[in-house]
Amino acid sequence: MSTTSKNNETDGDIAKSVFISQSNNVFSNLALEDWMYRNLNFTQHHVMLLWRNDPCVVIGRHQNPWLEANIQVLAERGVVLSRRNSGGGTVYHDKGNLNVTFFAPRERYNRKQNLQLIAKSLEREWNLNPQINKREDIILDSNYKISGTASKLGRPNSYHHCTLLVNVNKDRLSEALHKNGDKGIITNATQSIPSPTVNLSEVHSGVSMERLMTALGWEYLRTAPVSQQDAGWPFVSKQRGFQLINPTDEWFPGLEKIKEEFESWDWVYGRTPSFKVRQMLNIGNSQLTFVVEVDKGVVLDVSLELPPGTSWGGDSGSSTDNQVKVVSSVRGQRYTEDLLKVLERAVRQQAPGFLAHLHRNASPLSAAASAR
């Protein structure tokens, strides 16, 4: 095929490979993605990476885990929480979910073409009719999501990755991502948009993980990298084919260090965009609100909001700034939902005295929060 690009490359100048990770550890696979993105030259070698994980929740780079996942349920179920290096929303993975990553130079990045390739493989193999919506999800029957998508664009490399629901445990998915009402979190972090989902195996009984991986791989290998035309089996025979890879230091020197970074608290929780938690409590005939400020996953400050018309020392609760800082030992501690419960108990225990003595200059909560 002689089609050329603006860089005068032809389809024959670029080889293609399908890599299949032999690990089901989410941190190993995220590290593998990152290692390839940092270290490989994709100018004349494009790669599709196929990978699966044991049960885990993966949040986007700019998301808040306490807002996106039911962390208590994850702990009870032994489901790992992780943060990837790309944007987008939160997803649940298990071995019934296939992850697909397309690696190419930045100038070759084309998310729409990648999604069309996946859709074409589903149509060719099972006569399905998937569509790509405005959010660039792959959907079936005009409504049911089978794939979410995200990407990372840099120089010189880029990658686009997406999920494919094959036979995911949807009950566990629902549990892991279930949000228990209003958590009072105020943030500019990226928030996921829930969508109805369906497994491919629910739509067509002939869809299996092994068959899907094969179908996607062959579709990728037969699609010319420059023209994006179906070049057929003669073109496939010139490609590098399917390769099983093992994401370890022996195969990819330095990968273990990247994995440790992805596993660290500083990455999973510490990279959370700054946020506040505002909790309103009904105590007797009064309402009392406390606010916890969190930065990099650590409690920065705790304050109380004065009821309208009340005062704290010389300050008036009806003024624009009606928050009173609380001296507390929780400052500087890693934020958790359990820590929030401790603060709530302290507020409830000391609230009657607080409400009765707002004119004083010291908060009864100082001692209570410090004595946790």
N, C-alpha and C positions, 0 to 999 in steps of 0.2 A: 504494500500500500504506500502511495507516494505523497499523501496529504502532508503539507508542511504547516508549521506554526509560525508565529511572528518571530520566533528565535531561529527559524529555519530548521527546526527539528522535524523529522518525519516519524511516523508511527514505528518504523523499524529501528529508530535510534534508541528507543526506550523499552527496557525489559520489564516484565511484571512478575511478581511472586505473590503467593498466598502463604502467609505464616500462620501456624496454628499453635497457640500456647499450650503447653502440657501442664500448666499450673492452674489450680482453681482458687488460689489465694488472691484476694482482691488487691492487697498491697503489692504483691509481686507483679501482678498484671498492670497496675497503674504505674509502677516503677519501670516496667518494660516499655510501655507507651512513651514515658518521659525520656528514657534512655535512647530509644530510637529517634525521637524528635530532636534530641540534643546532638546526637553523634553520627547519624547516618546521612549519606549524601543521596538524595532522591532524584537528582537531576536526570539520570539515565536509568533509574531503577525505581519503579513505583511498587508499593507494597499494600496489600490488604492483610490486616491482622484479625484473626478470629480468636475469641477468648470467652471463657465462661468462669463464673465464680461460685463458690459456696455461698450460702445465704448471707447477704449483706445489704446495707443501704448506702448508696453513694450520693452525696450532695454535691452541688456545683461549687465552684471556687468561691463565689461571692454570696453564699447562702448561710443562714442561721440554723444550726442543727436542732435547737430547741423549738424552732418554729416549724421545721419540716418533718421531723420524725418523732415517733413515740419512744423516747430514749429508755423509759422504764421497761417497755415491752421488749425492746431490743436486748436489754440486759437479761431479762428473764428467759428469752428464747435463744440466747447465745448468738444473736445476729450482730455481725460486725458493723460498726459505723465508720465510714471513710469519706474523705473529701478529695475530689479529683482536681486536676489542674486546668480544666476548661470551665466555661460558664454553663448556663442552662439550669434546669431544674433537677429535682431529686428523683431517684429511681431505686426500685428494689430489684436485686439480682438473686437468682439461684441458678441451679444447673439447667433449669428449663428456659433460661434467658440467654440468647446469643448476643455477644457484643461484637461489633464490626467497626474496625478503624481503618480509614483510608489515609495513607501517607503519601505526600507529594510535595514538590517545591511550592512555595507560596504562589508563584505565578500560575501554577497548575491547579490551585484549589478551586473546586466547583462542587459545592454541597448538593445543588439540585441534580447535577449529573450523577452523583453517587447514589442519591435516593432513587433516581429513575432506573439505575442499573439494578438495584434491589427489587424494585417493582417489576421490572422486566423478567427477572429470574423467577419471581413468584408466579407470574403469568405463564411463562414458558413451561415451568415444571408442573404446576397444579391448576392452571387455567383460572387463577384468581384475578381479581380486578382491583388492585390497591390504588388509592389516590394519594396525592401529596397535598396537604392543606396549606393555608397561608402561614401557619407556624412551622411549616416544614416537618410536620409529623406525617408518618405513613398511616393511613386509616383504611378500614374496610367498611362496606355498607354505609358510607357517607358519615359515619359517626364514631366507630370503634377504633381506638388507637392500638396499633401493634408495634409502633416504633417511635421513640423520642430521639432527639438529635442535639449535638453540641459540637463545638470545635475550638481549636487553638490555632491562631495565626501568628507567625513570627517571621523571622528572616534567618536563614533562607528557607526554613521548612514550615510545613503546616500539617495539621491532621483534622479530620472530621470523623467523629465516631457516633454510633447510634446503637440502640438496642433493638432486639427483635423478640417478641414474646412468642415462644413456641409452646411450652406447657408449664408455665410458671404457676406456682402455688398461689392463687389469687387471694385465698383467705389470709395467708401469711403476709402477702403484699398489703392488703387492706389494714391488717393489724399494725404493721410496721410503720405505715405512713398515716395512720389515723391520728387526727388532731383532737385532743380533748377540750373542745370549746375554746373560748377566748383566753389565751394565755397572758394577755395584757402586754405583749411585746410590741414596742415601737421601734421600727428600724427602716433603713433604706436598703436593706439586703434584698437580693433577688428572691422573689417568692414563686413557688411552683404553681402551675395552673392545673388543677385536677381534671382528668378526662376519663370517660368510660373506656375500658380496655377489653380486649378479647385475645385469647391465645389462637395462634394459627392452627393448632391441632383441634380447636373447637370448630373452626370453620371448615377444615378439610382433614379427615381422619388419616390421610396419607402423609401428612407433614410430620416428619421426625427430625430430631436434631442433626443426626448424621446426614440425612438426605438434604437437609437445608444447607448445611455447611458445604456439601459437595456442589449443590446447585449454584450457590453464591460464588464459590471459587471459580467454577468453570465460566460463569457469566462474566466475572471480572477478567479472567485470562483471555477471553475471546473478544473483549471490547478494546478497540484500538485506543491508545492513550491520548493521541492528538486529535484525531477526527471524531473519536467516540462512536465510530461505526461498528456494527457487528462484523468482525473480520473472520468469524468462523473457525473451524478446526485447523486449517493450515496455519493460521496465526498462532493458535494455542500451542502448536508443536514447537514454536520458536521461543516460547516463554520458559521461565524457570520453574513453573509448576508449584505444587504443594510442598511445604517444608514444615516438619514438626520442630518446634524450638522449645528450649527450657530456660525460663527467665532466672538464671543464676549468675553469680560472679564468674564462674568458669566459662560461660558462654558470652556474657556481656560484662566485662570488667568495670567495676564501680556501681553496678546495679544494686548491690546490697545496701550501700549507703543511701541511695535514693529511696529504696524501700523503707529504711528506718525513718527517713524524713516523713514519708507518707503515713507511717504508723504513729508518729509522735503526737502527743497532746497539743503541742504548739501548732501543728498543722491542722489537725482535725477540729480542734476547738479554738485554738489561739488565733486562727485566721478569720474568725467570725467578725464581720463588720460591727462597729460599735452599735450598741442598742440600749434601750431602757425597758425595764419591766415595771408597769404601773398596776398595783393591786389595790382595789377598793374593798373595804371591809365594812359590813353593817354591824355596829356594836351598840346594843340598846336602841335608842332613838337617834343615834348619830351615825354618820359615815366618816370613816378615816381612811386616808389613802397614803400608802408609802411607795416610794419610787427608788428602784435600784438601777444605778448606771453601771454598765459593763463595757469595758474596752479590752480588746484582744483576749476575750474570755475570762477576764479578771474583774472582780468587783471594784469599781472606781469610787463610788459614793453611794450612800443611803440617805434618803431624806423623807420627811413627813410633809404632807400638804395640810395647811391649817384650814379648818372649816371656815366658811365665809363669816365675817363679822367678829372673829376671834383674834386674839393677839398673843404674841410670844415675846415677852419682854417689851420692847418698844415697837415691834413689827406688827402689822395688821394683816389678818388673814384675807381681808378684802383687797389688799394691794395687788399689784401686778405680779410681784414675786412673792408667792405665799408658801414657799418651801423652806423648811428648817432642816439643816444638816444634822444628822445623827452620828455621834461619835460611836464607832463600832469596830470591833476586832475583825469583822468580816471583810473590811476593806483590804484589798490586796490578795484575797483568797480567790481560788478558781470558782467561777460561778457554776452552780448545779441547781437542779430543781429542788433537791433536798435542802440546800442552803436557803432557798426562797421560803420553804416551809418553816424553817427555824425562825426566820425573820417574822413571818406571819404569826407564829405562836407568840413571839415576844410582843408583837403589837397588841394582840388580843389580851394577853395577860396584863399588860401595863396600861391599856387604853383607858380604863375608868379613871385612874389617877391622872393620866395625861390630860384627859378632857376636863377634869375638875380643876387642874392647876396650870392651864395654859399661860397664865401670867408670869410663871416662874421662868428663870433663865437657863435651866438645865433640864434635859430630857430624861425621864425615868427609863426610856428605852436604851440609854447608853449602857447602863449596867446590865440590863437584861440581854442585849445583843452580845455584849462582851463576855457574858457568863455562859454562852452556848457551849 
